[in-house]
Amino acid sequence: MALSWVLQEEDLAQRLLSLTGLEPDHLRHALDDPSVLASILDFLANNERDLLSASEALDLSPETIVAARNQLAPPPDGM
C-alpha cells in the first residue's frame, strides 16, 4: 500500500530509489521481503512531510505507519 502510493509520485519515487539504494527490479521481486518493506516505511518515517502525506493518502495515522515499520524490523534495544 505505501509502496504503491510512493510510486505514484514520480519525485518521491526517484528519491526513494536514490536514498535507499533500492533498484526497480529488486522492488518487483522483493515485495514480500520484510526488510524491503521496512526500508520503504523508514523512508516515509524519516521525512515528516512525506509521513504526513502518506498518512493522509492511505488513511492511516503516522503512528500506525511507524508501528508497522517497527513490526517488520524492530529497532535495536534502547532506541
C-alpha angles and dihedrals in degrees: 000000000000092000092052090053093048092049092053089063107067097200091046092048092052091048091049091054093044098048099039098039089228117148124218092241091050091050091053092053099038103051090122095046109110092209092055092047090048090051090055092049090045088054090055095042093052093062115054094204092051091045093051092045092050091046092055095042094047095040091235129124117250087242090058091053092049091045090052090051091050091049092052094047114007114216116248116273113279096032 
